[in-house]
Amino acid sequence: MGTNSRFKKITSVLLLSLFIGQFSPPKIYSAVFSVGEKFQLKNIRQALLLANPHDTITVYGGKYQEGNLVIQKPITLIGINNPIIDGEKKHEVISIKADSVTITGFIIQQSSHAILEDPAGIKVYNRRNIAIIGNRIEDTYFGVYIQNGSHCIIKNNTLIGKAAEEYQSGNGIHCWKSDSLQIIGNSIQGHRDGIYFEFVTASIIWRNISKHNLRYGLHFMFSDNDAYISNVFKHNGAGVAVMFTKKVVMLNNHYQDNWGDSAYGILLKEISDAYMMGNNFYANTSAIFMEGTNRIIIERNNFKDNGWGIKIQASCMDNVVRYNNFINNTFDVSTNGNLVLNTFEKNYWDKYEGYDLDKDSIGDVPYHPLSLFSVIAEKNPTVMLLYRSFMVMLLDKSEKIIPSLTPENFVDNSPVIKKWKL
C-alpha cells in the first residue's frame, strides 16, 4: 500500500471514529423550562436549579447578567432570538462541570481577564460529550476552553476577541490534555492564538477560518495523531505552528498573507511522520519553515507569491517534497547548511529553464532550486537590498549551471515541464 493510500486510510478511520457513537442518545422524556421576560422564570440560574438531568432550558432574547453560571448536571441550554449572557468583565461566564451538556444559540460576552485563572466565555472542566454549537462569543479572555475533555464538539461558533498584547490575552479555542475533539466550522479572530492544542490526541480541526490573531492561527504542541483539514489561516502574526508532535495529517488548508519579519504560513518544528497534501500557500513571508523535522511527505501543494517557498534547515532529514507547484516565489527553497538529507522530485518550478527533447513531460536537465543568493541572504539578510541587480542575476545563473557554493546534490532530478493540476 502506497504512502498516499496509507495516510488516506488513516484519515478516513479518524473521521469515522469521530463521527460515530460519540454522544449518548437523548432522553425521550424530559422537561422544558422557558426563561425570559414573559415567563415565570426570569433568569437562567433559577432554571438550572429546578431542572433535572437531561431536561432542556430555552432562554429567550434579552440580557442576562448572572455572575458565573456553573452547570453541574447534564442539560441542554438553547437560546431563542440571541439572548446575551454577560460576564460584566467580572466573572467566567459559563463553567461546565457535568457530562453531556449542550449550549447553542447564545451571545456570550465580557468574561473577566485573569492570567492565573484563565477564565473563558465557556470553560469545560474534566468532562465529556459536550456540544457548543452556533454561539457568538465576544470580548472574552479565552473564548472556549476545553480542559481535560473528551468527545466534545465545538461547531459553527463565531469568536471575536479584542487582544492587543500577547501576554495579556487568551486563545479563541483552547484545548488542553484532551482527546477525540471536533473543532468544525468556527470563525475566530482577535485572540492570541486562534486555535490552540496542547496534549490533544485523535482530534480533527475542519473548515474553520482563523484570521487576524496576534500570534498563530493554529498552534499545536505535543499533540499526536490529529488532523486539520480545509481550514483558512489568514493575516495572522505568524500563521500556523506545529511543534513537538508526530503523525499529524494536514490536508487542503489555505495559508495566506501571514507576512512579517519572522512570519510563515506554517512552522514545522521537531515533528515527524506527518503528511501534507493539497494545501495552498499564497503570499506568506515563508510558506513553510522546517526545523528538526523527519519523515514528512509534502506533496501536491501550491506555493505561489511567497518570499520563500520552503525554508528547510540542515537539522531536517528524510523528508520528501514531490508533485508540488512553485510559482512566482522570490526564493523557492533555502537552507542553512551543506547537508542534503531530503528528497525533491517531480516538482514544477516556474524558474526552470531546461528542455524536454523526449516529450515525456520531465525536464531532461536536473533543476537546482537552491539559488546562490538565497544562501547568501540566509546568512546576511541585509544583502536583500541587492536583489534583482544585474550582478546577482549573473551569479545565480552561473551557480545553477556549475554549482560551487550551493550543495550540488540539492537537486530535483526530475522537474516536470507543466504545472500540476491541483
C-alpha positions as CSV (number, residue, x, y, z in Angstrom):
1,M,0.0,0.0,0.0
2,G,1.5,3.4,-1.0
3,T,2.1,6.2,1.4
4,N,-0.7,8.3,0.0
5,S,-3.2,5.5,0.4
6,R,-2.0,4.7,3.8
7,F,-2.5,8.3,5.0
8,K,-5.9,8.5,3.3
9,K,-6.9,5.3,5.2
10,I,-5.7,6.8,8.5
11,T,-7.7,10.0,7.9
12,S,-10.8,8.0,6.9
13,V,-10.6,5.9,10.1
14,L,-10.0,9.0,12.2
15,L,-13.0,10.8,10.7
16,L,-15.3,7.8,11.1
17,S,-14.3,7.2,14.7
18,L,-15.0,10.8,15.5
19,F,-18.5,10.9,13.9
20,I,-19.9,7.7,15.1
21,G,-21.1,6.9,18.6
22,Q,-19.8,9.9,20.4
23,F,-22.8,11.2,22.2
24,S,-25.3,9.5,24.4
25,P,-28.8,9.2,22.9
26,P,-31.1,11.9,24.1
27,K,-33.6,11.1,26.8
28,I,-37.0,10.7,25.3
29,Y,-39.0,12.2,28.2
30,S,-37.6,15.4,29.6
31,A,-39.0,18.7,30.9
32,V,-38.6,22.0,29.1
33,F,-38.1,25.2,31.1
34,S,-38.6,28.6,29.5
35,V,-36.7,31.7,30.7
36,G,-37.5,35.3,29.7
37,E,-39.4,38.4,30.5
38,K,-42.7,36.8,29.5
39,F,-42.2,33.7,31.6
40,Q,-42.4,32.8,35.2
41,L,-38.6,32.1,35.3
42,K,-36.8,35.4,34.8
43,N,-33.2,34.1,35.0
44,I,-31.1,31.1,33.9
45,R,-29.8,30.4,37.4
46,Q,-33.3,29.6,38.6
47,A,-33.9,27.3,35.7
48,L,-30.6,25.4,36.4
49,L,-31.7,24.8,40.0
50,L,-35.1,23.5,39.0
51,A,-34.0,21.3,36.1
52,N,-33.3,17.6,36.4
53,P,-30.6,15.8,34.4
54,H,-31.3,15.7,30.7
55,D,-34.0,18.5,30.8
56,T,-34.0,21.4,28.4
57,I,-33.8,25.1,29.2
58,T,-34.9,27.5,26.5
59,V,-33.8,31.1,27.1
60,Y,-35.5,33.9,25.1
61,G,-34.0,37.2,23.9
62,G,-32.7,39.7,26.5
63,K,-29.5,40.4,28.5
64,Y,-28.7,38.1,31.4
65,Q,-26.1,39.2,34.0
66,E,-26.0,36.4,36.5
67,G,-22.4,36.2,37.5
68,N,-20.6,32.9,36.9
69,L,-23.2,30.2,35.7
70,V,-22.0,26.8,36.8
71,I,-23.7,23.8,35.1
72,Q,-23.4,20.7,37.2
73,K,-25.9,18.4,35.6
74,P,-26.3,17.0,32.0
75,I,-28.6,19.5,30.3
76,T,-29.4,21.3,27.0
77,L,-29.4,25.1,27.0
78,I,-31.0,26.7,23.9
79,G,-31.0,30.4,23.1
80,I,-34.0,31.8,21.2
81,N,-33.6,35.2,19.5
82,N,-30.0,35.5,20.5
83,P,-30.1,36.0,24.3
84,I,-27.0,37.7,25.7
85,I,-25.2,36.2,28.7
86,D,-22.9,38.9,30.0
87,G,-20.0,38.3,32.4
88,E,-19.6,42.1,33.0
89,K,-15.8,41.6,32.9
90,K,-16.1,40.2,36.4
91,H,-16.7,36.5,36.0
92,E,-16.1,33.5,33.9
93,V,-19.4,33.4,32.0
94,I,-20.3,29.7,31.9
95,S,-18.4,26.8,33.6
96,I,-19.4,23.3,32.6
97,K,-18.8,20.7,35.3
98,A,-21.1,17.9,34.1
99,D,-21.0,15.5,31.2
100,S,-23.4,15.6,28.3
101,V,-24.1,19.4,28.2
102,T,-25.2,21.2,25.1
103,I,-25.1,25.0,24.7
104,T,-26.5,26.6,21.5
105,G,-27.8,29.9,20.2
106,F,-26.3,32.4,22.7
107,I,-24.3,35.6,22.6
108,I,-21.7,35.2,25.4
109,Q,-19.7,38.2,26.2
110,Q,-17.3,40.1,28.6
111,S,-15.7,37.5,30.7
112,S,-13.2,38.5,33.4
113,H,-9.5,38.7,32.5
114,A,-7.0,36.9,34.8
115,I,-3.7,35.4,33.8
116,L,-3.6,32.7,36.6
117,E,-7.2,31.5,36.4
118,D,-7.7,31.6,32.6
119,P,-11.4,32.5,32.6
120,A,-13.4,31.9,29.5
121,G,-16.7,32.6,27.8
122,I,-17.4,28.8,28.1
123,K,-15.0,26.5,30.0
124,V,-15.2,22.8,30.3
125,Y,-13.7,21.2,33.4
126,N,-12.7,17.5,33.0
127,R,-15.9,16.4,31.2
128,R,-17.0,14.5,28.1
129,N,-19.8,14.6,25.5
130,I,-20.0,18.4,25.5
131,A,-21.6,20.3,22.5
132,I,-21.0,24.0,22.0
133,I,-22.8,24.9,18.7
134,G,-23.8,28.1,17.0
135,N,-22.9,30.7,19.6
136,R,-21.3,34.1,19.3
137,I,-18.6,34.7,21.9
138,E,-17.2,38.2,22.1
139,D,-14.7,40.1,24.2
140,T,-13.7,37.2,26.5
141,Y,-10.3,36.3,27.8
142,F,-10.4,32.7,26.4
143,G,-13.3,32.0,24.1
144,V,-13.9,28.3,24.6
145,Y,-11.6,26.4,26.9
146,I,-11.6,22.6,27.0
147,Q,-9.6,21.4,30.0
148,N,-9.2,17.6,30.1
149,G,-12.2,17.0,27.9
150,S,-13.2,14.0,25.7
151,H,-15.6,13.6,22.8
152,C,-16.5,17.3,22.7
153,I,-17.7,19.2,19.6
154,I,-17.2,22.9,19.0
155,K,-19.1,23.8,15.9
156,N,-20.2,26.8,13.9
157,N,-19.4,29.4,16.6
158,T,-18.1,33.0,16.0
159,L,-15.4,34.1,18.4
160,I,-14.3,37.7,18.3
161,G,-11.6,38.8,20.7
162,K,-10.0,42.2,21.4
163,A,-6.4,41.1,22.1
164,A,-3.9,43.9,22.0
165,E,-0.8,42.2,23.7
166,E,0.1,38.5,23.6
167,Y,0.9,38.3,27.3
168,Q,-2.4,39.9,28.2
169,S,-4.7,37.8,26.0
170,G,-6.0,34.2,25.7
171,N,-6.8,32.0,22.8
172,G,-10.0,31.6,20.8
173,I,-10.5,27.9,21.2
174,H,-8.0,26.5,23.8
175,C,-7.8,22.7,24.3
176,W,-5.5,21.1,26.8
177,K,-5.0,17.4,27.7
178,S,-8.0,16.2,25.7
179,D,-8.9,13.7,23.1
180,S,-11.5,13.0,20.4
181,L,-12.4,16.6,19.8
182,Q,-14.2,18.0,16.8
183,I,-13.5,21.7,16.0
184,I,-15.6,22.4,13.0
185,G,-16.8,25.5,11.0
186,N,-15.9,28.2,13.5
187,S,-14.8,31.7,12.7
188,I,-12.1,33.0,15.1
189,Q,-10.3,36.4,15.2
190,G,-8.7,38.9,17.5
191,H,-7.1,36.4,20.0
192,R,-3.6,35.4,20.9
193,D,-3.9,32.1,19.0
194,G,-7.0,31.3,17.1
195,I,-7.0,27.6,18.0
196,Y,-4.5,26.0,20.5
197,F,-3.9,22.3,21.0
198,E,-1.6,21.0,23.8
199,F,-1.5,17.3,24.7
200,V,-4.6,16.7,22.5
201,T,-4.9,13.5,20.6
202,A,-7.2,11.8,18.0
203,S,-9.0,15.1,17.1
204,I,-10.0,16.9,14.0
205,I,-10.0,20.6,13.0
206,W,-12.1,21.1,10.0
207,R,-13.4,24.1,7.9
208,N,-12.5,26.8,10.4
209,I,-11.5,30.4,9.5
210,S,-8.8,31.8,11.8
211,K,-7.6,35.3,11.0
212,H,-6.2,38.5,12.5
213,N,-4.9,36.7,15.6
214,L,-1.8,38.1,17.3
215,R,0.4,35.0,17.2
216,Y,-0.8,31.9,15.4
217,G,-4.0,31.0,13.5
218,L,-3.4,27.4,14.8
219,H,-0.9,26.2,17.4
220,F,-0.1,22.6,18.0
221,M,2.1,21.4,20.9
222,F,2.7,17.8,21.9
223,S,-0.5,16.7,20.1
224,D,-0.2,13.4,18.2
225,N,-2.5,11.7,15.7
226,D,-4.6,14.7,14.8
227,A,-5.8,16.1,11.5
228,Y,-6.6,19.5,10.3
229,I,-8.4,19.8,7.0
230,S,-9.8,22.6,4.8
231,N,-9.2,25.5,7.2
232,V,-8.3,29.1,6.3
233,F,-5.4,30.8,8.1
234,K,-5.1,34.4,7.0
235,H,-3.5,37.6,8.3
236,N,-2.2,36.1,11.5
237,G,1.0,37.1,13.2
238,A,2.9,34.0,12.2
239,G,0.5,31.6,10.5
240,V,0.4,28.1,11.9
241,A,2.9,26.3,14.2
242,V,3.1,22.6,14.6
243,M,5.7,21.7,17.2
244,F,6.9,18.6,19.1
245,T,4.3,16.4,17.5
246,K,4.0,13.3,15.4
247,K,1.6,11.8,12.9
248,V,-0.3,14.9,12.0
249,V,-2.3,15.0,8.8
250,M,-2.6,18.4,7.1
251,L,-4.9,18.5,4.0
252,N,-6.4,21.2,1.8
253,N,-5.7,24.2,4.0
254,H,-5.3,27.7,2.8
255,Y,-2.4,29.9,4.2
256,Q,-2.5,33.5,3.1
257,D,-0.9,36.8,3.9
258,N,0.9,35.7,7.0
259,W,3.5,38.4,6.5
260,G,6.3,39.9,8.7
261,D,10.0,39.7,9.6
262,S,9.7,36.2,11.1
263,A,6.3,35.1,9.8
264,Y,5.5,32.0,7.9
265,G,2.5,30.1,6.5
266,I,3.4,27.1,8.7
267,L,6.2,26.4,11.1
268,L,7.1,22.7,11.5
269,K,9.5,22.2,14.4
270,E,10.6,18.9,15.9
271,I,7.8,16.9,14.2
272,S,7.9,13.5,12.5
273,D,5.9,11.2,10.3
274,A,3.4,13.8,9.2
275,Y,1.7,14.3,5.8
276,M,0.8,17.4,3.9
277,M,-1.3,17.4,0.7
278,G,-3.5,19.8,-1.2
279,N,-2.6,23.0,0.7
280,N,-2.3,26.4,-0.8
281,F,0.4,28.8,0.3
282,Y,-0.1,32.3,-1.0
283,A,1.8,35.5,-0.2
284,N,3.4,34.4,3.1
285,T,6.9,35.5,4.1
286,S,7.9,31.9,4.2
287,A,5.3,29.3,3.2
288,I,6.9,26.5,5.2
289,F,9.7,26.8,7.8
290,M,11.1,23.4,8.7
291,E,13.4,22.7,11.7
292,G,14.2,19.3,13.2
293,T,11.6,17.5,11.1
294,N,11.8,13.9,9.9
295,R,9.9,11.7,7.6
296,I,7.4,14.3,6.4
297,I,5.8,13.9,3.0
298,I,4.9,17.2,1.3
299,E,3.1,16.6,-2.0
300,R,0.6,18.2,-4.3
301,N,0.6,21.6,-2.7
302,N,0.7,25.1,-4.4
303,F,3.4,27.6,-3.4
304,K,2.7,31.0,-5.0
305,D,3.9,34.5,-4.5
306,N,5.7,33.8,-1.2
307,G,9.0,35.3,-0.1
308,W,10.4,31.7,0.4
309,G,8.6,28.6,-0.7
310,I,10.3,26.3,1.8
311,K,13.0,27.1,4.3
312,I,14.4,23.7,5.2
313,Q,17.1,23.8,7.9
314,A,20.1,21.4,8.0
315,S,18.6,19.6,11.0
316,C,15.8,18.1,8.8
317,M,16.2,14.6,7.2
318,D,14.3,12.0,5.3
319,N,11.6,14.4,4.1
320,V,10.1,14.1,0.7
321,V,8.9,17.1,-1.4
322,R,7.2,16.0,-4.6
323,Y,4.5,16.8,-7.1
324,N,4.2,20.5,-5.9
325,N,3.9,23.7,-7.9
326,F,6.4,26.5,-7.1
327,I,5.2,29.7,-8.8
328,N,6.5,33.3,-8.6
329,N,8.2,32.9,-5.2
330,T,11.1,35.2,-4.5
331,F,13.1,32.1,-3.5
332,D,11.7,28.6,-3.9
333,V,13.9,26.9,-1.4
334,S,16.6,27.9,1.1
335,T,18.7,26.1,3.7
336,N,21.4,27.0,6.3
337,G,23.8,24.1,5.8
338,N,25.5,21.9,3.2
339,L,24.0,18.5,4.2
340,V,21.3,17.3,1.8
341,L,19.3,14.6,3.5
342,N,15.9,15.3,1.9
343,T,14.4,14.4,-1.5
344,F,13.0,16.7,-4.1
345,E,11.3,15.1,-7.1
346,K,8.9,15.8,-9.9
347,N,8.0,19.3,-8.8
348,Y,7.0,22.1,-11.1
349,W,9.4,25.1,-10.9
350,D,8.5,28.2,-12.8
351,K,12.1,29.2,-12.9
352,Y,13.2,26.0,-14.6
353,E,14.8,26.8,-18.0
354,G,15.6,23.3,-19.1
355,Y,14.2,21.3,-22.0
356,D,12.2,18.1,-22.8
357,L,13.5,16.6,-26.0
358,D,11.8,13.2,-25.5
359,K,8.5,14.8,-24.7
360,D,7.9,12.8,-21.5
361,S,6.9,16.0,-19.6
362,I,10.0,15.5,-17.4
363,G,12.9,18.0,-17.9
364,D,16.0,16.5,-19.4
365,V,18.2,18.6,-17.1
366,P,18.1,18.4,-13.3
367,Y,17.0,21.6,-11.5
368,H,18.8,23.1,-8.6
369,P,16.2,25.0,-6.7
370,L,18.6,26.5,-4.2
371,S,19.8,29.8,-5.5
372,L,23.2,31.2,-4.6
373,F,21.7,34.5,-3.4
374,S,19.2,32.7,-1.1
375,V,22.2,31.0,0.6
376,I,23.9,34.4,1.0
377,A,20.7,36.1,2.2
378,E,20.2,33.3,4.8
379,K,23.5,34.3,6.4
380,N,23.3,38.1,5.7
381,P,19.7,39.3,5.4
382,T,20.8,42.9,4.6
383,V,22.1,41.8,1.1
384,M,18.4,41.7,0.0
385,L,19.0,45.3,-0.9
386,L,20.9,44.0,-3.9
387,Y,18.3,41.5,-5.0
388,R,17.3,41.9,-8.7
389,S,20.6,43.6,-9.5
390,F,22.4,42.5,-12.7
391,M,25.4,41.0,-10.8
392,V,23.1,38.9,-8.6
393,M,21.3,37.6,-11.6
394,L,24.6,36.7,-13.3
395,L,25.9,34.9,-10.2
396,D,22.7,33.0,-9.7
397,K,22.6,31.7,-13.3
398,S,26.3,30.8,-13.2
399,E,25.7,28.9,-9.9
400,K,22.8,26.9,-11.4
401,I,24.9,25.7,-14.3
402,I,28.0,24.9,-12.3
403,P,27.2,24.7,-8.5
404,S,30.2,25.9,-6.5
405,L,28.9,27.3,-3.2
406,T,25.5,25.5,-3.1
407,P,25.3,21.8,-2.4
408,E,25.5,20.0,-5.8
409,N,23.2,17.2,-4.7
410,F,20.5,19.7,-3.6
411,V,18.6,18.9,-6.7
412,D,15.3,17.9,-8.3
413,N,16.4,15.3,-10.9
414,S,13.0,15.0,-12.5
415,P,11.4,18.5,-12.7
416,V,8.1,18.5,-14.6
417,I,7.6,20.8,-17.5
418,K,3.9,21.6,-16.9
419,K,2.5,22.6,-13.6
420,W,0.4,20.1,-11.8
421,K,-3.4,20.5,-11.9
422,L,-4.2,20.6,-8.2
